Amino acid sequence: MKILRSLVILVVLIAVVLGLALLVTRPGSLDSETQSAERLAAGPHDVHLSEEVWVDESRPTKANGDYEGDAERTLPVAVWSPVDAQGPHPLLVYSHGFMSNRHGGRYLAEHMASHGYVVVAADYPLTHYGAPGGPFAEDVVHQPADVSFMIDRMLALGPDERAFSGGIDRRRIGVLGLSLGGLTTTLVTFHPRHADPRIRAAVSIAGPGSMFGPDFFDSTRVPFLMIAGTHDAMIPYEENAVPIPNRIDWGGLVTIEGASHAGFTSLMAGPIRLLGNPDNLGCRALTPNLDFEETEDPFAMLGGPEVGMLDASRARLPCEITFDDAMAAGRQQWLTTLTVRAFFESHFAQAPEDRAAHARYLAETLPGEIDEVSYTPAGRG
């Protein structure tokens, strides 16, 4: 009996300590008097989440390790949609990072859906955490077509097949993604062989960018925003984010001082934040699953100068650099949420004056209210 009582006391003490630790590590709130605090609030609509499995029978999944492959590509999908909102709605396709899944950007999907957007995300067949044969980064070359497939499916949904009313507005389709999903987003927007002309705006969050030359972005004129953190150990900020504004003629770069790479994922804002810098954990999981050599161009399969791609063989590999500390993941995700909504609304809001207000907030108000945020507009053109 004494042993049982001691165990109960120990469990209670652990729970109390854990609760206090979670409370202490919560990010500080934004100044309630700022426009940013007002914008961070959820929108007027409740959010409905539906989970389905879609199968693209037109394309195979390649063999990978001990996985023999398949004649089709199977995509478990999540769809976030606004409840009791009149359509047609703008559509966003979110692409997860390497070894993540369709819920990696849940905080963004929920926020955007509460403001009237429909957001769809899938587990990509060979790059999600539980991929058969193990996560395989090079399958990213097939993911732009997965994005196009999801757009096709969303546009084809009938009134009885969707949880939202009014359908999708074909003139307001955007894409966004994190890390390898940011690369997917960039490819499906601009790559001459992979671009989907229905896409009207794109956001890459901590996505690779060093391999894209100015000519790469000439294939189409779509507004493009890069969001990046200065303390990113996986996709180095100076190489991948800093050059982007001078290579595009519409959009820009939002820099979050102190932000890590893994801190952009939903998972890192939970109890796992107690482990410290999110990239320390992320690097331990990532590096065993990357199999290219230091002298190898990891993006060679995407093409060369003929499509505007630069040689990336000299680029630093993920996790070659480390940082002792990083911004709290919760705060990092708040700032990302504010940025993502302002960018898409600056292009997709119905009224011209609303689009202009969101553009001003992104370029002027957000950096003015939040010390860690800076905005660099496109400098080319």
C-alpha positions in Angstrom: 0.0 0.0 0.0 2.9 2.4 0.9 4.5 1.6 -2.5 1.3 2.4 -4.3 0.8 5.7 -2.4 4.4 6.6 -3.2 3.9 5.9 -6.9 0.7 8.1 -6.9 2.6 10.9 -5.2 5.4 10.6 -7.7 3.0 10.7 -10.7 1.3 13.8 -9.3 4.6 15.5 -8.7 5.7 14.7 -12.3 2.4 16.0 -13.7 2.8 19.3 -11.6 6.4 19.8 -12.7 5.5 19.1 -16.4 2.5 21.5 -16.2 4.6 24.2 -14.7 7.3 23.7 -17.3 4.7 23.9 -20.1 3.3 27.1 -18.5 6.7 28.7 -18.2 7.7 27.9 -21.8 4.6 29.3 -23.3 5.4 32.2 -25.7 4.5 35.6 -24.4 1.3 37.1 -25.8 1.3 39.9 -28.4 0.5 43.4 -27.3 -3.3 43.5 -27.2 -3.2 47.1 -28.6 -1.6 46.1 -31.8 -3.2 45.2 -35.1 -1.2 42.0 -35.1 -2.9 40.8 -31.9 -6.3 41.5 -33.5 -5.4 39.7 -36.7 -4.1 36.6 -34.8 -7.6 35.9 -33.5 -9.5 33.1 -35.3 -11.9 34.2 -38.0 -15.7 34.3 -37.9 -16.2 30.7 -39.0 -16.0 27.4 -37.2 -13.8 24.9 -39.0 -14.7 21.5 -40.2 -12.0 18.8 -40.7 -12.6 15.8 -43.0 -10.2 13.0 -43.6 -10.2 10.9 -46.8 -8.0 8.7 -48.9 -7.6 9.7 -52.6 -6.0 7.5 -55.2 -4.3 8.8 -58.4 -4.6 5.9 -60.8 -2.8 7.7 -63.6 0.7 7.7 -62.0 2.8 5.0 -60.2 4.7 5.1 -56.9 8.3 4.1 -57.5 10.0 1.3 -55.6 11.8 2.4 -52.5 14.1 0.3 -50.4 12.2 -2.9 -49.5 9.0 -1.4 -50.9 8.2 -2.8 -54.4 6.2 0.3 -55.5 2.7 0.5 -56.8 0.8 1.2 -60.0 -0.9 4.2 -58.4 -0.3 7.0 -55.9 -2.3 6.9 -52.7 -2.8 10.1 -50.8 -4.4 10.3 -47.4 -5.8 13.8 -47.3 -7.1 16.3 -44.8 -9.5 19.1 -45.8 -10.2 22.0 -43.5 -13.2 24.1 -44.5 -15.3 27.0 -43.0 -18.7 26.1 -41.5 -21.7 28.2 -42.7 -19.7 30.4 -45.0 -20.9 31.3 -48.4 -18.7 30.3 -51.4 -17.1 30.1 -53.7 -14.0 29.8 -51.5 -10.3 30.4 -52.2 -8.3 27.1 -52.1 -4.9 26.5 -50.5 -2.9 23.4 -51.0 -0.4 22.8 -48.1 2.7 20.6 -48.7 4.4 19.0 -45.7 8.1 18.8 -45.1 10.3 15.8 -45.3 9.4 13.1 -42.7 6.3 15.1 -41.6 2.7 14.6 -42.6 -0.5 16.3 -43.7 -1.1 17.8 -40.2 2.3 19.6 -40.1 0.7 22.9 -41.0 -2.5 22.4 -39.0 -2.3 25.8 -37.2 -2.2 27.5 -40.6 -5.0 25.4 -42.1 -7.3 26.1 -39.1 -6.6 29.8 -39.1 -7.1 30.2 -42.9 -10.3 28.1 -42.9 -11.7 30.2 -40.1 -11.4 33.1 -42.5 -13.2 31.5 -45.3 -10.5 29.4 -47.1 -10.6 25.8 -47.9 -7.2 24.1 -47.2 -6.2 20.6 -48.4 -3.1 18.7 -47.5 -1.9 15.1 -48.1 0.6 12.6 -46.9 2.9 12.4 -49.9 3.6 8.7 -50.8 7.3 8.5 -50.2 8.3 11.6 -48.1 6.0 11.4 -45.1 7.2 10.0 -41.8 5.8 6.5 -42.3 6.6 6.2 -46.0 7.0 2.5 -47.1 10.7 1.7 -47.5 11.6 4.8 -45.4 11.2 8.5 -46.3 12.8 9.2 -49.7 13.5 12.9 -50.4 14.0 12.5 -54.1 10.4 11.6 -54.7 9.8 15.4 -54.3 10.0 15.5 -58.1 6.7 13.7 -58.3 4.9 15.9 -55.7 4.0 18.8 -58.0 1.8 16.5 -59.9 0.3 15.4 -56.6 -0.6 19.0 -55.9 -2.3 19.3 -59.3 -4.2 16.1 -58.6 -5.5 17.5 -55.3 -6.6 20.7 -57.1 -8.4 18.6 -59.7 -10.2 16.6 -57.0 -11.2 19.7 -55.0 -12.6 21.4 -58.2 -14.5 18.3 -59.1 -16.3 17.8 -55.7 -20.0 18.0 -56.0 -22.4 19.6 -53.5 -23.0 16.2 -51.9 -19.3 15.3 -51.7 -18.0 18.4 -49.8 -18.5 19.7 -46.3 -18.6 23.4 -47.4 -21.1 25.3 -49.6 -20.4 27.2 -52.8 -17.5 25.3 -54.2 -14.0 26.5 -55.0 -13.2 29.8 -56.8 -10.9 28.8 -59.6 -9.4 32.3 -59.8 -8.2 32.1 -56.2 -6.0 29.0 -55.8 -2.8 29.2 -53.8 -0.1 26.9 -52.6 2.2 26.8 -49.6 4.5 24.4 -48.0 7.3 23.9 -45.4 10.8 22.8 -46.2 10.6 20.0 -48.8 7.0 21.1 -49.1 8.3 24.6 -49.8 10.3 23.1 -52.6 7.2 21.3 -53.9 5.4 24.6 -53.8 8.1 26.4 -55.8 8.2 23.7 -58.4 4.5 23.5 -58.9 4.4 27.3 -59.3 7.4 28.0 -61.5 9.2 24.9 -62.9 8.7 24.7 -66.7 7.9 21.0 -66.6 5.9 20.9 -63.4 4.1 24.3 -63.1 0.3 24.3 -62.7 -1.1 27.4 -64.4 -4.1 27.5 -62.1 -1.9 28.7 -59.2 -2.2 32.4 -58.5 0.0 32.9 -55.3 2.6 30.8 -53.5 4.4 30.8 -50.1 7.5 28.7 -49.4 8.2 28.4 -45.7 11.9 27.6 -45.0 12.1 25.9 -48.4 15.3 25.3 -50.3 16.1 28.3 -52.6 19.8 28.3 -53.4 19.4 26.3 -56.6 16.9 28.7 -58.2 18.4 31.2 -60.6 16.6 34.4 -61.8 15.6 32.6 -65.0 13.8 30.0 -63.1 11.1 32.5 -62.0 10.6 33.7 -65.5 8.3 30.8 -66.6 5.2 32.5 -65.1 4.3 35.7 -63.2 2.9 34.6 -59.9 3.4 36.4 -56.5 5.9 34.5 -54.4 6.7 34.9 -50.7 9.6 33.2 -48.9 9.3 33.0 -45.1 12.5 32.0 -43.3 14.2 32.0 -39.9 17.7 33.2 -39.2 18.4 30.2 -36.8 17.5 27.5 -39.4 19.9 24.6 -39.0 18.4 22.6 -41.8 17.9 25.0 -44.7 20.5 27.7 -44.1 19.0 31.2 -44.2 21.9 33.1 -45.9 22.1 30.7 -48.8 18.4 29.8 -49.4 16.4 32.8 -48.3 18.5 36.0 -48.6 19.0 35.7 -52.5 15.3 35.3 -53.2 14.1 38.9 -53.4 16.7 39.7 -56.1 15.5 36.7 -58.2 11.8 37.5 -58.3 9.8 40.4 -59.5 6.6 40.0 -57.5 6.5 39.1 -53.8 9.4 39.2 -51.3 11.0 37.7 -48.2 9.7 37.7 -44.6 12.6 37.1 -42.1 11.8 36.0 -38.6 14.9 36.7 -36.4 15.7 33.7 -34.2 13.3 31.3 -35.8 14.3 27.7 -36.3 13.4 25.3 -39.1 11.4 22.7 -37.1 9.7 25.4 -35.2 7.4 26.0 -38.2 5.7 22.6 -37.7 2.6 22.2 -35.6 4.2 19.4 -33.5 6.8 21.7 -32.0 4.4 24.0 -30.2 3.2 21.2 -27.9 4.9 19.5 -25.0 7.9 18.5 -27.2 9.0 22.2 -26.9 10.4 21.2 -23.5 13.3 19.5 -25.3 14.7 22.9 -26.3 15.7 24.2 -29.7 13.4 22.3 -32.2 16.2 21.9 -34.7 18.3 19.8 -32.3 15.6 17.1 -32.4 14.9 17.7 -36.1 18.5 17.2 -37.1 18.8 13.9 -35.2 15.8 12.6 -37.1 16.7 14.1 -40.5 20.4 13.3 -41.1 20.1 9.5 -41.0 17.6 9.7 -43.8 19.6 11.8 -46.3 21.8 9.7 -48.5 23.5 12.1 -50.9 27.2 12.9 -50.8 28.8 16.3 -50.0 29.9 16.8 -53.6 26.6 15.7 -55.1 24.0 18.2 -56.3 20.9 16.9 -54.4 18.6 18.7 -56.9 20.1 17.6 -60.2 17.0 15.5 -61.0 15.1 18.8 -61.3 17.1 20.0 -64.3 19.9 22.4 -65.0 20.4 25.8 -66.7 17.8 25.0 -69.3 15.1 25.4 -66.6 16.9 28.1 -64.6 18.4 25.7 -62.0 21.8 26.4 -60.5 24.4 23.9 -59.4 23.8 23.2 -55.7 26.7 20.8 -55.2 28.6 23.3 -53.1 25.6 24.2 -50.9 25.9 23.4 -47.2 24.2 20.2 -46.2 21.3 20.3 -43.6 22.5 20.5 -40.0 26.1 21.4 -40.8 25.5 24.5 -38.7 23.8 24.6 -35.3 22.4 27.2 -33.0 22.3 27.1 -29.2 18.9 28.6 -28.9 15.9 29.6 -31.0 12.6 31.4 -30.8 9.7 29.6 -29.0 7.9 27.6 -31.6 4.5 28.9 -30.5 5.6 32.5 -31.1 7.2 31.5 -34.4 4.0 30.0 -35.6 2.0 33.1 -34.6 4.2 35.2 -36.7 4.0 32.8 -39.6 0.2 32.7 -39.3 0.0 36.5 -39.5 2.4 36.5 -42.5 0.6 33.8 -44.5 -2.9 35.3 -44.1 -1.7 38.8 -45.0 0.0 37.6 -48.1 -2.8 35.5 -49.5 -5.4 38.1 -48.6 -3.4 40.7 -50.3 -4.1 38.8 -53.5 -7.3 36.9 -52.8 -9.5 39.3 -50.8 -12.5 40.3 -52.8 -12.4 44.1 -52.4 -9.4 46.1 -53.8 -9.2 48.2 -50.6 -9.0 45.0 -48.5 -6.2 43.7 -50.7 -4.4 46.9 -50.3 -4.8 46.9 -46.5 -3.4 43.4 -46.2 -0.4 44.3 -48.4 0.3 47.4 -46.2 0.1 45.2 -43.1 2.5 42.7 -44.5 5.1 45.2 -45.7 4.8 47.9 -43.0 2.6 47.2 -40.0 3.8 43.7 -39.1 7.5 44.6 -39.2 6.7 47.8 -37.3 4.8 46.0 -34.5 7.0 42.9 -34.2 10.7 43.4 -33.6 11.7 40.0 -34.9 10.0 40.4 -38.3 11.5 42.1 -41.3 10.2 42.4 -44.9 12.3 42.6 -48.0 10.3 43.2 -51.2 11.1 41.8 -54.6 14.1 43.7 -55.9 14.2 42.5 -59.5 12.4 44.0 -62.4 
